[in-house]
């Protein structure tokens, strides 16, 4: 099924608004299960939305970046006020936060990226500098032979 | 005393025969390609450090051999010791082992890599559950536990990469110790590009992280048996978990970035991200493609933002040392 540019733009808008809503919802009703449910929802969305076809991993990366922003900040807040962080100085605690955010972000990206790739292996390569647009005409190119 | 008696060719060279009967010699590390004739390539391949190049290549007179050796040396195709070139400020490599028996190791390595793949996550879950039910963290030697955990974690991490490389029939060029951006560590040079299957390449990159998680799980389980040093074992487990988490970060040169590159289907995600964000031409071309183009640019921005982790990590190290000295 071919997707039009309009459809893609609508999905793009939905992919920004919906995950943000889900993200806020996850933080409001925080539990590890809700975070897991968020991840499952994202993978299902990417697998099912027609506009994400053949670009599932790219969409998954973007969605995780948005949807897990609030849960990650929530986790960092939990850490900041926890007894584990008490042994560090104030400066150290503040400096640690972006590093921990980056670690959490990377783990989520890699984990959900791997699941997405397992579910849909045939995808377009990320950026096609030389033969821009040819991927649509000649079908998906698997970058591993 | 020199490392080898005779000249030794760099072990990260790849030889490919071209259509006209000549060879393309690729320096994989420095990304340089040389065109050479068959005789020259045979000469280069005979430089194993043990044989006299003049005796091994009767086609060359000693003068010719000397001048060719000078040429090879000028182009850094020869090695003189265990220490590599300083490529970046604060970075050096020290070779420990150059594997020459990769094919023999393929089968046992495959069994071990499969076992690691199967066991690392269930073992972690079991060990964490056991530890939460019976927390054991008594005894001293905390610093020793951390140091041993770090040392063992770094070495076994790289050995796991090499093991996965042998299992996937990739060329494992060498293993050694390194100082990277002033941080001590170990390294394994595995030519993963020669592996065709994407999942095998991902397994090579992920093997080190899996090994760190496995080690952490084993240390956590050992806290139940060796109660006298359980605090040290707990520190070792924590250090290995931190190593695994840091290695998963999307920083250029770490395993996380390599895995993500494979998952997204691009060679070198960080370089790609730099190009997509900082090159006006590429960015415009991408944005013209509509939603997928915007997506790519936004994702690339995310990847570049993650790069701040490395300077932060250094800052934390410096501050930790400073705090330690002040105490």
Interface residues (C-beta under 8 A of the other chain):
Chain A: X5 X8 X9 X11 X12 X51 X55 X57 X58 X59 X61 X62 X65 X89 X91 X92 X95 X96 X98 X99 X102 X103 X105 X106 X107 X109 X110 X113 X114 X116 X117 X121 X123 X124 X125 X126 X127 X129 X132 X133 X143 X144 X145
Chain B: X196 X197 X198 X201 X202 X245 X246 X248 X249 X250 X256 X259 X260 X263 X264 X265 X266 X269 X272 X276 X282 X285 X286 X289 X290 X291 X292 X294 X295 X296 X298 X299 X302 X305 X306 X308 X309 X312 X313 X315 X316 X319 X320 X323
